[in-house]
Amino acid sequence: MEDILFLNYRGSKLSRVMIFYIIKDLAGKAEIKKTVSPHTFRHSFATHLVEGGA
């Protein structure tokens, strides 16, 4: 059995493409002008961890 953290509105797992669309939509709503992707978030998260001493 597979553990799924994020589900879509039908209860199925979110696809990589859907996550990208959600991030792009939220960046637009936040009026972020830079290109934003899931990789951007992974990189930012890792950078903050390293800067915090992880």
Phi, psi and omega in degrees: 000144184258132175273127182242127182272318183244129181244152174274183184293344178265358180090005177267165180291148177286140176276164177301319182295318180296320177298318178300314180297320179296314180296317180297318179296314181293324176296321177295317179295329178275003180059036175279123185273339181285159174290128182238137180217170175302325178297323178303316180292318178299315181295315180299317180298314180297319179299315179295323177297313180296316179295334179273002176098007180288000000 
